[in-house]
Amino acid sequence: MHTQIVKWGNGQGIRIPKSILTGMDIAVGDHVDLSLVRGKLIIQKAFRHKTLEERALEHDGKLVSYEGETDWGDLVGREVW
C-alpha cells in the first residue's frame, strides 16, 4: 500500500487505512508503540494491563475467592506447620 507524508499542524503525519487498523486490532483513540528496526517503522498496539472489572467480566463477572485453607500436599523438607 502506498501513502504520503503530509503536514499536520507543526509536525508530519500519515493516514492509515481502516482496513489496516482493523487487521492490527487498533481503533481510533488506542495507544501505539513506534520503533525503528533496521530503517523500518514498526507500529504495534501498546500493551495495557486490564482493569479488575475487565478481568472479572472474562469470568462471568465473578472474582475467584481464595478464602480457606489450601492443601499443598505432603511435607517434603523440614517445614513446620
Backbone as a ProteinNet text record, in pm:
[ID]
protein_1_A
[PRIMARY]
MHTQIVKWGNGQGIRIPKSILTGMDIAVGDHVDLSLVRGKLIIQKAFRHKTLEERALEHDGKLVSYEGETDWGDLVGREVW
[TERTIARY]
84.9	0	89.5	52	130.3	57.8	131.2	73.2	175.9	139.8	226.5	238	356.1	376.6	314.1	231.4	164.4	192	180.2	196	72.9	96.4	-14.1	17.9	-37.3	-3.7	141.8	218.2	361.6	444.9	380.4	452.7	415.7	443.6	409.2	330.3	256.4	177.9	147.1	91.3	43.5	-97	-173.8	-307.2	-296	-354.2	-351.8	-493.9	-513.1	-647.1	-712.1	-843.9	-920.7	-897.2	-882.9	-862.3	-731.2	-629	-501.2	-519.8	-583.9	-605.5	-689.6	-792.4	-877.5	-795.6	-711.1	-626.4	-526.6	-490.3	-396.8	-469.1	-602.1	-684.9	-658.2	-649.5	-627.5	-746.1	-796.9	-909.3	-868.8	-949.3	-924.8	-918.8	-815.7	-800	-707.6	-677.2	-585	-443.7	-362.9	-222.9	-140.1	-35.2	53.1	198.1	282.3	425.9	490	581.6	655.4	800.3	859.6	1001.4	1061.8	1191.1	1263.9	1358.4	1339	1420.5	1483	1615.3	1689.4	1626	1592.9	1538.8	1391.2	1321.9	1179.1	1098.3	989.2	899.9	807.8	806.3	720.6	615	488.7	376.4	307.2	297.8	232.8	134.7	27.5	-67	4.3	-7.6	61.2	-1.6	84	35.7	-33.1	-147.6	-220.8	-270.9	-243.7	-295.1	-447	-516	-661.4	-698.3	-811	-860.5	-921.8	-942.7	-1005.7	-1144	-1216.5	-1350.7	-1344.2	-1245.5	-1231.7	-1196.5	-1111.2	-1075.8	-1195.9	-1277	-1395.7	-1494.9	-1511	-1605.1	-1565.3	-1435.9	-1391	-1433.6	-1474.4	-1516.5	-1659.2	-1745.8	-1888.3	-1909.2	-1818.8	-1834.4	-1803.4	-1748.8	-1719.7	-1569.1	-1527.4	-1386.6	-1364.1	-1249.3	-1216.6	-1186.3	-1241.3	-1216.4	-1112.4	-1011.9	-906.9	-915.6	-1034.4	-1051.6	-1045.1	-1002.8	-994.8	-856.1	-839.4	-709.4	-684.9	-558.5	-516.1	-427	-454.3	-371.9	-256.4	-134.8	-16.9	49.7	-10.3	46.8	129.8	199.3	281.1	403.1	454.1	575.9	693.7	785.1	897.8	1028.2	1044.9	1168.8	1141.8	1195.4	1178.1	1076.7	969.4	867.4	796.9	755.9	679.7	548.8	436.8	305.9	232.5
-117	0	123.4	223.8	344.9	460.1	540.4	658.1	770	886.2	1002.8	1070.1	1121.6	1201	1338.3	1385.4	1515.2	1604.4	1735.1	1830	1820.5	1817.9	1806.3	1900	2019.7	2120.9	2159.5	2151.2	2180.9	2055.9	1941.3	1816.3	1753.1	1625.2	1547.7	1425.2	1369	1251.3	1169.2	1051.1	966	920.2	888.4	831.2	680.3	609.6	463.6	416.8	342.3	297.6	211.9	221.3	147.9	-2.2	-53.5	-197.8	-243	-158.9	-191.7	-189	-83.8	-72.9	-188.4	-226.4	-338.2	-466.8	-488.3	-607	-609.7	-491.9	-482.4	-476.1	-480.9	-468.2	-335.1	-227.8	-93.1	-6.7	73.3	162.2	305.8	399.9	540.9	561.5	629.4	655	557.5	442.2	346	402.7	359.2	398.2	295.3	343	254.1	281.6	181.7	196.7	203.2	297.6	310.9	274	198.9	167	163.6	183.4	182.3	63	-32	-152.5	-160.7	-147.9	-153.4	-64.3	58.7	155.5	139.3	49.1	27.4	70.5	140.5	184.7	69.7	35.9	-69.8	-4.3	-30.8	21.6	-97.3	-94.1	-201.4	-141.3	-212.4	-170.1	-175.2	-68.5	-61.4	-158.7	-222	-313.9	-234.1	-283.8	-218.4	-325.4	-306.6	-400.4	-387.3	-498.9	-497	-452.2	-383.3	-343.2	-464.5	-453.2	-561.1	-592	-488.2	-507.2	-584.1	-551.8	-623	-769.6	-796.6	-934.8	-1011.9	-946.5	-1012.2	-1046.1	-956.6	-981.3	-1104.6	-1134.6	-1253.9	-1381.7	-1371.3	-1487	-1468.5	-1425.2	-1404.4	-1308.3	-1212.7	-1110.9	-1157.7	-1279.9	-1334	-1337.4	-1287	-1294.7	-1421.1	-1483.2	-1606.5	-1573.6	-1651.2	-1632.5	-1733	-1686.5	-1774.6	-1789.7	-1777.8	-1791.8	-1938.9	-1964.3	-2102	-2159.4	-2283.5	-2348	-2411.1	-2422.5	-2488.2	-2604.4	-2721.2	-2839.3	-2838.9	-2819.9	-2815.2	-2952	-3056.1	-3189.4	-3223.5	-3337.1	-3384.7	-3296.1	-3295.7	-3220.7	-3284.9	-3202.1	-3250.6	-3233.6	-3122.3	-3093.4	-3082.9	-2978.4	-2960	-2851.2	-2842.9	-2742.6	-2767.5	-2660.1	-2671	-2597.6	-2666.7	-2606	-2597.4
0	0	0	-70.7	-86.6	-17.5	59.6	124.1	120.2	170.9	161.1	296.9	328.1	449	422.1	514.8	497.8	618.2	598.6	707.1	796.4	926.4	1022.3	1138.3	1134.4	1233.9	1219.2	1328.1	1322.3	1296	1273.3	1251.9	1119.7	1110.6	991.5	1035.2	941.5	974.3	851	875.1	766.1	802.3	702.4	724.8	708.1	803.6	798.3	766.7	659.1	620.6	730	737.7	837.7	826.8	705.6	688	755	749	813.8	965.5	1017.3	1161.8	1214.3	1140.1	1181.2	1187.2	1088.1	1085.7	1200.2	1252.8	1364.7	1498.6	1496.7	1617.5	1688.4	1608.7	1660.8	1619.4	1713.2	1686.2	1717.4	1672.3	1699.8	1850.6	1897.5	2039.8	2110.5	2047.1	2107.2	2106.6	2201.8	2206.5	2130.8	2062.8	1989.1	2027.8	2009.7	2028.1	1890.2	1872.3	1748	1774	1681.8	1693.3	1553.7	1550.1	1424.2	1427.2	1335.2	1328.8	1189.3	1184.9	1057.9	950.8	990.3	895.9	864.2	933.6	908.9	1031	1007	1113.9	1153.7	1281.5	1333.9	1421.7	1393.5	1472.3	1537.7	1671.8	1746.1	1845.8	1868.4	1971	2105.6	2183.4	2312.2	2410.7	2492.9	2595.2	2705.1	2749.9	2857.6	2951.9	3080.2	3178.5	3186.5	3203.3	3217.9	3358.2	3368.6	3499.3	3568.2	3697.3	3772.9	3716.4	3677.8	3621.6	3489.4	3403.5	3276.4	3299.5	3397.3	3428.1	3481.3	3565.7	3621.2	3509.9	3412.7	3303.7	3221.8	3215.2	3143.4	3213.6	3340.2	3419.9	3469	3378.7	3408.2	3524.4	3541.1	3643.8	3784.5	3798.2	3930.9	3952.4	4068.3	4104.4	4184.9	4166.7	4237.3	4382.7	4472.9	4614.5	4660.5	4731.9	4782	4933.3	4987	5130.6	5169.4	5291.1	5339	5320.8	5362.2	5356.5	5219.8	5187.2	5063.9	5100.4	5044.6	5069.3	4970.5	5021.8	4937.1	4925.3	4980.4	4970.4	5092	5084.2	5195.1	5215.4	5340.4	5369.9	5297.5	5251.5	5174.1	5252.4	5316.8	5389.9	5538.5	5600.2	5743.5	5775.5	5694.6	5717.8	5850.1	5912.1	6036.2	6013.1	6033.9	6013.4	6141.2
[MASK]
+++++++++++++++++++++++++++++++++++++++++++++++++++++++++++++++++++++++++++++++++

